[in-house]
Amino acid sequence: MTATPHRHFDDALAQLKDRLLQMSARAQDALDRSVRAVLARDTAAADLVLDEDSDIDSLEIEIEETVTNLLALHQPMARDLRLLLAALKISNDLERVGDHAVNISISAKRMTEGRMIAPEPELVEMGRLAREMLAAAIDAFVRGDADAARAVCRQDDQVDALHRSMFRILITHMAEDAHTIGAAMELFLVSRNLERVADLATNVGEDVVFLVEGKTIKHGVGRTP
């Protein structure tokens, strides 16, 4: 007995989710390594992020092709359609996370060539929160958990506040010692990239709420049930 078209579609969706999980794991690993490269002046970790970015790009292309084929062959409706559109957007967001990890790694490599400023606790916390938000957002997608997705969105304000704090701290460093300007600017770029990763995790959370409830919560609208 051959499998029904619906069974084929369900199997394809399961494989699609698996690819998204793989892509998320790679993006999270890249983010972890890039932050470690900054904190520990670890150029080997930075180089690994740069070398493996193409793997994340390849997964995005594979997911795009899968979604396109499923849309063409099955013409899904309602929640299935929302799931495919969400998967497409999430894969793009994960690819951008990989790009931000690359940017952080480039800053890490440049920082080893000049005077160093000890990274502030705020930067360490930003890295932790951005990674945590990304993991929680993907988990919410896999489980179809709109409440967990909203919780991710609410965390974005914490990262924004830490980014503003980093800016004030780095301005103080530069004002007190002009020799720190180069290192301070690199740390600001790292902070900015981490803030953008948190924004991307928030995007994923918003997409999960739309997938589960059919509601748009962008720009802070409807983030609380």
N, C-alpha and C positions, 0 to 999 in steps of 0.2 A: 504493500500500500504506500502510495506517495504522500508526502506531507502536503497539507493544504497551503494555499498562498498566505493565509493568516499566520500559520506556523512558521513559514519562511520569514515573514515580516518580524515576528516576535524574536526569532533567533538572530536576525540582523540587528534588532534593537539591543539585544543583550551584548552582542559583539561591539556595537557602537559604544555602549556604556563602558565596556572593558577598555576600549581604546582611549576613551576620555580619562579613565582612571590611570592608565599608563602615562598619558600626557601630563596629567596633574602631578603624578609622582615625580616625573622628570623635571617639571617646572619648579616644584617645591625643593627638590634636591639642588637644582641650580641656584635657587634663591639662598638656601642654607650655605652653600659653598661660597657664593659671592660675599655674603655678610661675613663669613669666617675669614675670607681673604682680606677684608678690610680690618677686622678686629685683630687678626694675628699676623698681618702683613705676609700672608701666605700666597705667594705668586703661583705656586703649583695648583692651588685650588682655583685661582682666577683663570689660569690657562685651561683647566679642565672644563670650566663653564663655557669658555669661548669655543673649545673644540667640540663640545656636545650640543651646542645650540641647534645645529642642523638636524639633529634627531627630533627635537621638538617641532621644528618646521615641517619635517616629513610626516609626522603624526597629524599635524593640522591638515595637510594636503590629503592624507588618507581619509580623515574624517569628513572633509568637504566632499570628496568623491562619493563616499558612502551615503551621505545625506542626499546628495543630488540624485543618485541612483534610486534610493528609496522613494523620494518624492515623485520621480518619473514613473516608476514601475507600479507603485501602490496607491498613489494619490490619497494619502491619509487625510483624515478629518479630525476636528476637535482636539482632544488631548494628544493624540499621536502626532498631529501636525505641530502642535506647540512644542512637543518634546524634540522633534527634529530641528525646529527653528532654534530652540534653546541650545541644543548640542552644537549647532553651527556657530552660534554667538559665543558659547563658552570656549570652544576650541580656539577661536580668535583671541579671546581674552587670555587664555593660557599661553598662546604664542607670544603675546605681548609681555606677559610675566617673564618669559624666557628672555625677551629683549631687554627688559629692565635689569635682570640678573647680569646680562652681558655688560650693560652700562656700568653697573656697580663694580663688576670685575675690572673693567678698564680703569675706573677711578682707583681701585685698589692697587693696580700695577703702577699707575702714575704716582701714587702716594709713597711707594717704596723708593722713589728716586729723589725725594726732597725731605724737608723738615716735617716731622710728624707731630700731629696733635693727638693726644690721648682721646680716643672716642668716648663721648659722653654716655652716661647710663640711658639717656633718652634714645640714643641711636640703637642701643642693644634692645631696648624695649620695643622700639618700632619694628625691628627685624622679627622679634618674637611674635608680636601681634599680627603683622602682615602674613607671616607663615601660618599662624593659627587660623586667621580669617579665611585664607585660601583653602586650607584643608577642610574647615567646617562647611564652607560653601559647597565644595564638591560633594561632601558627604550628604548634605541636605538635598542636592540634586539626585544622587543615587537613591536616597530613601524617599524622595518626594515629600520632604518635611518643610512646609512653608514657615512654621514658627521658628525653626532653627535658622532658616534663611533670613528672616527678619532680624534675628539676634545678630547675625553677621553684619547686616546693614547698619545696625545701631553702633557697632564697635568702630565704625569709620571715624566718628567724631573724636575718639581717643587718639587715633593716629594723627589726625589733623592737628590736634592740640600739641602733640609731641613734636610734630614738624615745625610748628610755629616757635616752640621753645628752643629747638635746635637752631633756628635762624637767629634768635636773640643771643644765644650763647656764642655762636660763631662770629657774630658782629662784634661782640665784646672782645673775643680773642684777636680779631683783626685790628681793632682800635688800639689795643694794648701793645701789640707787637706786629709790625708790618711784615716781618719775616714769615708769619704764619698764614698770610693771605692765600697762598697757593694751596696749602693743605686744607685750610678752612673751606675754600671754594669746592674742593673735591668732596669733603664731608657733606657740604650742603647738597651737592649733586646726589650723593648716596641717599641722603634723607629724602630728597625729592623723589627719587626712584622708588623708595620704600613706600612713600605716601601714594604713589601711583599704583603700586601693587595692591595696596589696601582698597583703592578705588575700583580696581578690576575685580577683586574678591566681592566687593559690594555689587558690582554689575551682575556677577554670577548669582548672588543672593536674590537680586531683583528678578532675574530670569526664572529662578526656581519658583518664586511666588506667582509669577505669571503662568508658569507651566501648571502648577497645582490648582490655582484658584481662578485663573483667567483674569487677574487683576494687575494693572500697571501701578507700580509703587515708585517709579523714578522721581528724582528731585524731592525725596522725602515724603511724598504723598502716600498715605495708607501703609506706612511701615509698622504701625501698631494695629492689630486686628480690630 
